[in-house]
Amino acid sequence: MKKILLLSDTHSHIDETILKYVKQADEVWHAGDIGDLTVTDQIQKFKPLRGVYGNIDDNKARAEFPLHNRFVCEGVDVWITHIGGYPGKYDVKVREEIKRNPPKLFICGHSHILKVQFDQQLKCLHMNPGAVGKHGFHQVRTMLRFEVDAGEIKNLEVIELDAR
C-alpha cells in the first residue's frame, strides 16, 4: 500500500503547507506545469517523485521529466500527462492511445479545475488535482491524496488550501 499525494500546476510555487502534505505521503506525483525546478527539488528532499512536464515548463524540466509517464504502482496501471482532457473529451494527442490501451488511472493537469470522474466506457478513473500554485484563474489551491493497494485506488481525499 502506498499513500500518494497528487498535485499539478505549481507554476514555481512551493510552500510549507504543501511540504507538510508531501511529508505525509509515500510518493508524490506531479501532473506538470512545474515551473522552476526548485519545486521538484524540494519535494524530492522528502519523498520519491514521479512527474511530467507541462506546457509552461522549460528545457530543464523537459530534460528531467517526460511528457507522458506510464507505470504500475501497487498493481494499478497509471498514466500521467499534463494535457489529457477528460472522459468524453480526451485531448487529440492521447485519444487514440487511451482508447486502444486504457490505464486504470489517468491523471492530467492543465485546466486548474479539480475533477475526478470515472470513464464508464474505458473503465478508467480520471483525476485532475486542480492547481496548487498561485498563478492562474483558480480561486482555491487544491491537491488530491489517495492510496493505491493491491490494484485498488481508495481513500481519496480532496485537499483545499487557501485562496491563491
C-alpha positions, 0 to 999 in steps of 0.5 A: 500500500502506498499513500500518494499525494497528487498535485499539478500546476505549481507554476514555481510555487512551493510552500510549507503547507504543501511540504507538510502534505508531501511529508505525509505521503509515500510518493508524490506525483506531479501532473506538470506545469512545474515551473522552476525546478526548485519545486521538484527539488524540494519535494524530492528532499522528502519523498520519491517523485514521479512527474511530467512536464507541462506546457509552461515548463522549460528545457530543464524540466523537459530534460528531467521529466517526460511528457507522458509517464506510464507505470504500475504502482501497487498493481494499478496501471497509471498514466500521467500527462499534463494535457489529457482532457477528460472522459468524453473529451480526451485531448487529440494527442492521447485519444487514440492511445487511451482508447486502444490501451486504457490505464486504470488511472489517468491523471492530467493537469492543465485546466486548474479545475479539480475533477475526478470522474470515472470513464464508464466506457474505458473503465478508467478513473480520471483525476485532475488535482486542480492547481496548487500554485498561485498563478492562474484563474483558480480561486482555491489551491487544491491537491488530491491524496489517495492510496493505491493497494493491491490494484485498488485506488481508495481513500481519496481525499480532496485537499483545499488550501487557501485562496491563491 
